[in-house]
Amino acid sequence: MQIDNFKVEDWFNEYEKLAKYDMADTCVESLSIDELFNIIGNKENYLKEITARRLTYGDIQGSDRLHNAIRSLYNHDYSLLSRPITITHGAIGANSLVMQALIEKGDKVVSIVPTYQQHYSIPKSLGADVHLVFLKEEHNWGIDLDELRKVVGNNTKLICMNNPNNPTGSVMPEETLNEIVKIAKVNDSYILCDEVYRGLEHNRQISKSITDIYEKGISTGSMSKVFSLAGLRLGWIISPKEVMDKIIVHREYNTISVSILDDYFAALALENKEKILDRNLKKILEGKKIMSDWVKSEPHISWIEPQGGTTCLLKYDMNISSVDLCKQLLNDTGVLFLPASTLEMEGYLRAGYCSDISKLQLGLERFSDWLKSHSL
């Protein structure tokens, strides 16, 4: 199977280790195991449970405890019985399994971009007819629903999106989500919504999951972004049963099960989700305030202020490609951004602002000094 290089991951593999000021990280500052236990308490009791466990395969689809904890994140207006869950190796494994199970050669797939490259490169590699619909800066990084209606047809198998959006930080209003569902229903299309940032809406009003409002909605999530536990490498899929039946067949070839320790820690974290969310939203809003004040003071940079998640797009006014800008900046200052051309968005940089708050201000100051010395 031929597949395009994963441009974002290629960039990080080559340049992230060189950064002194990593402004490209998409996670809220990661939790240590000690910090997690400080949040949930009863450390000694939990450690006894962990050290007594035998390292078997565990529950193949994930433990009942973990499934119940994940279900608490959803409203499920539709019957729970029609919404099976399976546990995956992160959301990257979840998205990949959905594509492999659902997409066949010749299927039409519509992907709302910018987004994670999985959402269009995997369908393309499977022989799908892939169409991209771009969020519009003039709409505050919102979707042009008329454009989407023109692109989605009765031969559209799947609409892909992520909400809240990476990299723009936009959050789809509920009425927009409902309109996208209407478009999908008319064409009998599935919707895959990558919801790895759901719960990090900056106004603390958690968006509806696609599985809560559409019978053919498929949700993927993970412990990485919202819960600062990327090292668990644990994600999940919630989907209609007819889709999950196909997913399980593919999953048996590449997953079997996730680590019982990952399963255990994920369940503990989700059972204490309010405390972790409170911690992470405070860090996000602190970092966004620093970024916002900097953008206001920086004449060469503009943005649409993010409303959710951990990332934003910074628009710059220099006549240079985003790749060349990022390479020169990193070489001169140690400041690392992600060139948005890796996300099909030339003329922008993707920035994270809540991984290491202590270095955020310093990195921005060095970027400002660099801009002054390089701008015409």
MARBADO-284898 format. One line per 10 residues: number of its first residue (from 1); for each residue x, y, z of C-alpha. Coordinates in steps of 0.1 Angstrom, whole numbers, plus 2048, in hexadecimal, padded with zeros to 3 digits. Layout:
% residues N
NUM> X Y Z  ... .
This chain:
% residues 376
1> 800 800 800  80E 822 7F6  808 83F 80E  814 863 80F  82F 86C 828  820 878 849  82C 89C 847  826 8A7 86B  836 888 87A  854 88B 861 .
11> 859 8AF 86D  859 8A5 892  86F 887 88D  88A 89D 87C  888 8BD 890  877 8B9 8B2  896 8AC 8C3  8A9 8CC 8B9  891 8E4 8CA  899 8F9 8E9 .
21> 877 908 8E8  85D 8F0 8DB  840 905 8CF  831 8E9 8BA  825 8D0 8D5  800 8C9 8D5  7FC 8BA 8F8  7F5 8CC 918  813 8C7 92E  815 8A1 934 .
31> 80C 892 956  826 87D 968  819 85E 97A  820 86F 99B  80B 88D 990  7EF 877 985  7EF 866 9A7  7EF 888 9B8  7CF 890 9A4  7BD 86F 9AB .
41> 7CB 867 9CE  7CF 845 9DE  7F1 83F 9CE  7FC 823 9E4  7DB 80F 9DF  7DD 813 9B9  802 80A 9B8  7FA 7E9 9CA  7E0 7E1 9B0  7F8 7E9 994 .
51> 816 7D5 9A1  800 7B7 9A8  7F3 7B5 984  800 79B 96D  809 7A9 94B  7F1 795 936  7E0 7A1 916  7C4 7AE 92C  7A1 7B5 91E  7A4 7B3 8F8 .
61> 78C 7D0 8F1  795 7E3 911  789 7DE 934  764 7E4 93E  771 7FE 956  782 811 93B  764 80F 923  74D 81D 93F  766 839 945  767 842 920 .
71> 741 841 91D  73F 85B 938  74E 874 91E  72F 871 908  70A 879 909  6FF 85E 8F1  6DC 868 8E7  6DD 848 8D2  6DB 826 8E3  6FB 81C 8F5 .
81> 6F7 7F9 8E6  6FC 807 8C3  71C 818 8CE  737 7FE 8D4  75A 809 8E0  77C 7FB 8D8  79D 806 8E7  7BA 80E 8CF  7DE 819 8CF  7D7 83E 8D1 .
91> 7C0 852 8BB  7D8 84C 89F  7D0 827 8A1  7AB 82F 8A4  7AA 844 885  7BE 82C 871  7A8 80E 87B  788 822 871  797 829 84F  7A3 806 848 .
101> 782 7F7 853  76B 80F 840  77C 81C 821  780 808 800  78E 811 7DF  777 829 7CC  765 836 7EB  762 85C 7EE  770 86C 80D  76C 891 816 .
111> 785 89E 830  781 8C0 841  7A4 8CF 844  7BC 8D9 852  7BD 8BA 867  7D2 89D 870  7E0 88E 850  7D1 86C 857  7AF 879 84D  7B8 87C 829 .
121> 7D8 869 822  7CC 848 82F  7AC 848 81A  7C1 853 7FC  7D8 835 802  7BA 81E 802  7AF 82A 7E0  794 842 7EB  78A 861 7D8  794 87B 7F1 .
131> 787 89F 7F1  793 8BA 809  77D 8D6 816  791 8F2 828  787 905 847  785 92A 83F  79A 944 850  780 95E 847  766 949 85A  77D 947 879 .
141> 789 925 86E  765 919 869  757 903 84E  745 910 82F  727 8FA 830  71C 903 80D  73E 8F7 800  73B 8D7 814  718 8D1 805  726 8D4 7E2 .
151> 742 8BB 7E9  72F 8A0 7FD  71A 88B 7E6  705 86B 7E8  725 857 7E0  737 866 7FF  740 849 816  750 85E 832  755 882 83E  774 887 853 .
161> 779 8A4 86B  787 8AC 88E  777 8C1 8A8  785 8D5 8BA  79C 8DA 89C  7C1 8D5 89B  7D2 8EB 88F  7BB 909 88F  7AC 905 8B2  789 90C 8A4 .
171> 76B 8FB 8B4  74C 8F3 89F  72C 902 8AD  711 8E8 8B4  6FC 8F6 897  719 8F1 87F  71D 8CD 88B  6F8 8C7 886  6FA 8D5 862  717 8BE 85A .
181> 702 8A1 867  6E5 8AC 850  6FC 8AC 833  709 889 83C  6E5 87B 841  6DA 887 81F  6F6 874 810  6F6 856 828  71B 85E 831  72E 854 850 .
191> 73F 870 864  760 869 875  768 884 88F  78A 883 89F  781 891 8C1  7A3 88F 8D2  7A0 8B4 8DE  77B 8B1 8E9  77A 8BD 90D  793 8D8 908 .
201> 77A 8F3 8FC  787 913 90B  764 91E 917  761 8FD 929  742 8F4 914  74A 8D1 907  740 8CC 8E3  727 8B1 8D9  737 892 8CD  72E 887 8AA .
211> 722 866 8B9  70A 879 8CF  6F8 889 8B1  6FB 872 894  6F3 84D 891  70F 849 877  728 85D 88B  74A 84E 894  75E 85E 8B0  783 859 8B7 .
221> 794 865 8D7  7B3 860 8EC  7C4 866 90D  7DF 87C 8FD  7D2 89F 8F9  7B5 8A5 911  7C4 890 92D  7EA 897 929  7F2 871 928  800 86D 905 .
231> 818 853 912  7FC 83B 918  7F7 838 8F3  7D2 830 8F8  7B5 83B 8E3  792 82F 8DA  778 82C 8C0  752 82F 8C5  73E 826 8A6  71E 816 899 .
241> 71F 7F0 89D  721 7E9 878  741 7FD 876  750 7F0 896  74B 7CC 889  762 7D4 86C  77A 7E7 882  77F 7CA 89A  789 7B3 87D  7A5 7CC 874 .
251> 7AE 7D2 898  7B5 7AD 89E  7D1 7AF 884  7E3 7CD 892  7DA 7D2 8B7  7CC 7B4 8CA  7CB 7C9 8EA  7DB 7E7 8FA  7F1 7E4 919  7DD 7DC 939 .
261> 7F1 7F8 94A  7E7 812 930  7C3 806 934  7C5 809 95A  7D5 82C 95B  7BD 838 941  79F 82D 955  7AD 83D 974  7B2 85E 962  78F 85E 952 .
271> 77F 857 974  790 877 97F  78B 88A 95F  77D 8AA 96E  79D 8B0 982  7B3 8AA 964  79D 8C0 94E  79E 8DC 967  7C5 8DA 969  7C8 8D9 943 .
281> 7B0 8F5 93B  7C2 90C 954  7E3 905 942  7D3 90A 920  7C3 92B 929  7E4 937 939  7F7 92E 91A  7DD 93D 902  7DF 95E 915  805 95F 911 .
291> 801 957 8EC  7E4 970 8E7  7F8 98D 8F7  816 984 8E2  802 984 8C1  7F3 9A6 8CA  816 9B4 8CE  826 9A3 8B0  821 9B7 88F  82B 99A 879 .
301> 812 980 887  7ED 97D 887  7D4 961 891  7B1 957 896  7AF 951 8BC  7AA 92C 8C3  78B 921 8D6  794 8FE 8DE  7B1 8E5 8E0  7D6 8EE 8E4 .
311> 7E1 8FB 8C2  7DD 91A 8AC  7E7 926 889  7FE 944 888  7FE 958 867  81E 969 85F  825 985 846  847 97B 839  84E 96F 815  85C 94D 81F .
321> 84E 92A 820  843 91D 841  85C 901 83F  879 918 838  86E 930 853  86C 914 86D  88E 906 863  89F 927 865  88E 931 886  898 90F 896 .
331> 8BC 912 88A  8C0 936 896  8AC 935 8B7  8A3 911 8C1  87E 91B 8BD  869 900 8AD  847 905 89C  836 8ED 883  835 8FB 860  810 8FA 857 .
341> 818 8EF 833  81A 8CD 844  7F5 8D2 849  7EE 8DF 826  7ED 903 834  80A 917 826  811 93A 835  80A 92F 859  81C 91F 876  80B 907 88E .
351> 812 90F 8B2  80A 8FD 8D3  808 913 8F2  803 8FC 911  81E 8E1 911  839 8F5 923  82B 916 930  84D 91F 93F  85D 920 91D  841 92E 909 .
361> 848 953 910  86D 94E 90A  867 93D 8E9  850 958 8DD  869 973 8E7  884 962 8D3  86C 95F 8B5  864 984 8B7  889 98D 8B7  88F 976 899 .
371> 871 986 886  880 9A9 88C  8A1 99F 87E  892 98D 85F  875 9A2 855  878 9BB 838 .
